[in-house]
């Protein structure tokens, strides 16, 4: 049920617990790495599975860095694979960030206010080298009224619309269809967001006067760029990690824990506990995936031990509701998600709250997900007929 953090989620069954432990040990910034723990774990790992698992979790560059610093003895082919993955991400990030600078310059010239989201910002705010934070795409948040204008600016820079047929997902979607560019052999995909959160997620996180006033600056390619302020950043990162996913990727855990640690002294923790208990609860539960540093753990309640399924995601509906799956298996997965995910996604801290969400809140939310998809499909069909 759901998808496991670690080996089995990547089709690996040899020593899955040891492999998972090593992946989790690598889900840290270099300055926070526990090299002694890594040295102990590498003695029992089935290495052929490791590079693919690390790449699936977005950890290949970090894993390569940690294992190198730890002086771990790896099979030659595994060393070569990790080195190759790390080199590939370094090269791709350099090309993508150079493209991002051009995009930001063009947006500034067009008077479009923009915030960089997720990896595009975190690679510069957190990581000692931007090569250590892989990117699959570049997510940019603009004011909803300027989204189409921003897409037009991308077109003027040579970005093309996705060549695939229009997808009903983008009818009323929180971001526009991806804009694509291939440069120096690197695939660059930019998504213009109207909202940082999907419509399936409770709440909204848009670029407005308040969020823009609280923005923080970072430097990329000699120019200044902007990202969410601390409160919005933590809310976005934790909400994004809680969304349905084929794999609960450990790079998300690295981002969240590293951000809370790096900016611990600047975060207004009493205000955050009062205004956004979801973030506080999420941090508490992430302690079951990878230990929080003492200064962050002091700001959140200690999670109850024994919560099942730590680091297990609730899969996307399209993966669960497949025609080739038995109805009983589909219903079990839909109606009986893991305890850790229910607590993480819904912010359920107490046992009564957990049970309420499991029996009432979650089925209600699923009804909303399916209803929203039905409405989107009808709107998409209507647009196609009108065209």
C-alpha positions, 0 to 999 in steps of 0.5 A, spaced: 500 500 500 503 506 497 510 506 495 516 505 500 521 509 501 528 505 499 529 499 495 522 495 494 520 502 491 525 501 486 524 494 484 529 492 489 528 486 494 535 484 496 537 487 504 531 493 503 532 495 510 539 496 510 539 499 503 533 504 506 538 506 512 543 508 507 539 512 503 536 515 509 543 517 512 545 520 505 539 524 505 543 530 509 547 536 507 555 535 507 556 538 513 550 534 516 553 528 514 554 522 519 560 519 516 561 514 521 554 511 520 555 511 513 561 507 514 557 502 518 552 501 513 556 500 507 558 493 509 551 490 508 549 493 502 547 489 496 550 495 491 547 493 484 541 496 487 544 502 490 545 507 484 538 506 481 535 507 488 539 513 490 537 517 483 530 515 484 530 519 490 534 525 488 540 523 492 545 521 487 550 527 487 549 527 495 550 519 496 556 520 491 559 526 496 558 522 502 560 516 500 567 519 497 568 523 504 567 517 508 572 513 504 567 507 503 569 501 499 564 501 493 565 496 487 568 499 481 562 499 477 557 502 483 563 508 483 563 509 476 555 509 476 555 514 482 560 519 479 557 519 472 550 521 475 553 526 479 557 529 473 550 529 469 547 533 474 552 538 475 552 539 467 545 539 467 544 544 473 549 549 470 545 549 463 538 550 467 541 555 471 544 559 466 537 558 462 534 561 468 538 567 469 536 569 462 528 567 464 529 572 470 532 577 466 526 577 461 521 577 466 524 583 469 524 587 463 517 585 462 515 587 469 513 580 471 514 579 478 516 572 480 519 567 485 523 561 484 520 555 487 523 548 490 529 546 487 531 552 483 531 556 489 533 551 494 540 549 490 542 556 492 539 557 499 541 551 502 546 547 498 554 548 498 554 546 491 548 547 486 550 541 483 548 537 489 541 538 488 538 535 482 532 538 478 527 535 473 524 542 471 524 549 473 518 551 477 516 559 477 511 562 481 508 569 478 501 573 479 495 569 476 494 575 472 501 574 469 501 567 468 499 567 460 504 573 459 510 569 462 508 564 458 509 568 452 515 571 454 518 564 455 516 563 447 520 569 445 526 566 448 525 559 444 521 555 449 516 551 445 509 548 448 509 541 450 508 537 443 503 532 446 496 533 445 493 538 450 492 534 457 485 535 461 490 536 467 491 543 465 484 545 465 484 550 471 491 547 473 495 550 478 501 551 473 500 552 465 503 546 460 510 546 461 515 550 456 520 546 453 527 548 450 533 543 449 540 546 449 547 543 449 543 537 449 540 538 456 532 538 456 530 544 460 522 544 462 519 551 465 513 551 469 509 557 470 505 556 476 499 560 478 499 557 485 504 553 488 499 548 491 495 544 487 488 544 487 487 537 490 491 540 496 488 544 502 489 551 501 492 556 496 499 559 496 499 565 490 504 570 489 501 577 492 503 583 495 504 579 502 508 573 500 512 578 495 513 583 501 516 577 505 520 574 500 528 572 501 533 574 496 539 569 493 544 570 487 544 566 481 549 568 475 551 574 478 543 577 479 538 577 484 533 572 484 527 571 489 524 565 493 518 565 498 520 567 505 521 562 511 514 561 513 511 560 506 517 556 504 516 551 509 509 550 508 510 549 501 515 544 502 511 540 507 505 540 503 508 538 496 512 532 500 505 530 502 502 530 496 500 523 492 506 520 489 509 514 486 515 515 491 516 519 497 523 522 495 528 523 500 531 529 497 524 532 499 526 530 506 533 533 505 530 540 503 525 540 509 530 538 514 536 542 512 531 548 511 529 548 518 536 547 520 539 552 516 534 558 518 533 556 525 535 562 528 531 566 523 524 562 523 519 565 528 517 558 531 512 561 536 508 564 530 509 558 526 506 553 531 500 558 532 499 560 525 501 553 521 501 547 525 501 543 519 508 544 518 510 543 525 506 536 525 510 535 518 517 536 521 515 532 527 513 526 523 519 527 518 523 525 525 521 518 524 524 518 517 531 521 518 533 524 525 532 532 526 537 536 529 537 537 536 535 545 535 529 543 530 527 537 534 526 542 540 521 546 536 516 540 535 513 535 539 516 528 539 513 523 535 509 518 538 513 511 537 510 506 533 507 510 527 507 505 521 509 506 514 514 512 516 516 515 509 510 511 505 507 515 500 499 515 498 500 513 490 497 517 485 489 515 483 491 513 476 496 508 479 491 506 484 485 505 480 487 501 474 483 497 470 488 491 471 487 491 478 482 487 482 477 491 485 478 489 492 486 491 492 483 498 489 478 499 495 483 497 500 489 502 498 484 507 497 480 507 503 486 504 508 492 509 507 498 508 512 498 511 518 504 515 517 501 518 511 494 520 514 498 524 520 502 527 515 497 529 509 492 531 514 496 534 520 492 529 525 496 529 531 492 525 536 489 518 536 482 521 535 484 526 530 487 520 526 481 516 526 476 521 524 481 523 518 481 515 516 474 514 517 471 520 515 476 526 512 480 521 508 474 518 504 471 525 503 477 528 501 477 522 496 470 524 493 473 531 492 479 528 488 474 524 484 469 529 483 474 535 481 477 530 476 470 529 473 468 536 472 475 537 469 474 532 464 467 535 462 470 542 461 476 539 457 471 535 452 467 542 452 473 546 450 475 540 445 468 540 441 468 548 441 475 548 438 
